[in-house]
Amino acid sequence: MRMYDLIYTKKLGGALSPEQIAFWVKGAADGSIPDEQSASLLMAICWRGMSTGETLALTLAMRDSGKRLNLTSVPGLKVDKHSTGGVGDKTTMILGPIVAACGVPCPMFSGRGLGHTGGTVDKFEAIPGLRVELSEEEFLRSLAETRFANSAQTADIAPADKKLYALRDITATVESIPLITASIMSKKLAGGADALVLDVKCGPTAFMKTLEDATTLAESMVAVGTAHGMQIRALITRMDAPLGWAIGNAVEIMESVEILRGEHADSELAEMSFRLAAEMLIMGGAAKTLPEAQAKVQASIQDGSALETLRRFVALNGGDATTLDDFSRLPQPGQVVDVRANRDGYIAAIDGRALGILAMDLGAGRRDRTDVLDLGVGIRVLARVGQKVAKGDLLFQVMAKSNHLVVPDLYLTTLELTMTQPKAAPWLMATIGC
């Protein structure tokens, strides 16, 4: 089998066989196929696309390039969640303990942040002592004892994805739907869950800017999961303004805990987290209908079992669980600077991407993978779309290093103010799958 023939076939719009795709993925991972040939095939795929069958074959080949986690020792249907990411997205830290408290095992592998979007692993790392890179034994123990396990993805899970993603990143082929699908789904299938809920973000702050593109990606991932025999459902959710009031690491832990305490129940973040959790309960067999699942979610908040599950998870994995009750034990900023409105008006839009970049400049995010984060810095976003503000109203609190020069005008430029109140847009845009 020659790599040249695969490139030529796809260049002309032909279909690749599972054997050809497996040959390529294996060679790309072990280095026997030169990077320039893999890059050529990636570009051909980007232009010509792939069928569902080809995308499934690519997903399985990437999954099988490394270790597959066996979760059968833990009773029950295991349900995972994946989000395509966004500024302030901390749903994993909220819904994971909820789902586990309701009796459904929730195994989750998360990533670190790069650029203007944060990573769940970095946020959890703000809890002193918490091990965020669990061994297989530790992961299974956490899942068995608390029904919740979250860990950084280990290098032996879908290693071909890491190699191919690095090539996609430098060859302008990141946006290919089949390649995105295979990248996400190969890791999810390797993680061993029985069912998966997808949160596909859509909007100017998200990777998928339009509803059409977000729908195409969601349908592709649902098709691959279904073809593999996995229960899978996708929710397309709006992503323009930051999700929740916190952008950063320790501050996002604070907001997540507050929601698990029962605070901010009417916020978009809480509503989204609760809905995703409810979908997971249905898939895990803990509820038959959405209203029943939503009632169980609320019960876990009201009786404290969701927050207690998070405490148990943190303590079991070496973390200081007292930080969940005493936020002063979390990493702290060197200074807090208030940013106030410079005129009257209604907030028509908030540029989440710009705020994410400002948070990255504070030290809450990475420009390069080698950057060291300051887990105590971040932004408290008090502004809300549709809110009427008067000159002097507090809109942001910037939590920065003591030597960082905070320029309030930079934060004010992230807001669009109008004289008329804008209409509120729903956060749930569409649902796809079972």
Secondary structure, DSSP 8 states (H G I E B T S, - for coil): --HHHHHHHHHTT----HHHHHHHHHHHHHT-S-HHHHHHHHHHHHHH---HHHHHHHHHHHHTTS-----TTS-S--EEEEE---TT--HHHHHHHHHHHTT--EEEEE---BTTB--HHHHHHTSTT---S--HHHHHHHHHHHSEEEEE--TTSSHHHHHHHHHHHHTT-TT-HHHHHHHHHHHHHHTT-SEEEEEEEESTTSSB-SHHHHHHHHHHHHHHHHHTT-EEEEEEEE-SS-SSSEEESHHHHHHHHHHHTTTTTTSHHHHHHHHHHHHHHHHTTS-SSHHHHHHHHHHHHHTSHHHHHHHHHHHHTT--GGGGT-GGGS---SEEEEEE-SS-EEEEEE-HHHHHHHHHHHTSS-SSTT----TT-EEEE---TT-EE-TT-EEEEEEE-TT----HHHHHTTEEEESS------SEEEEEE-
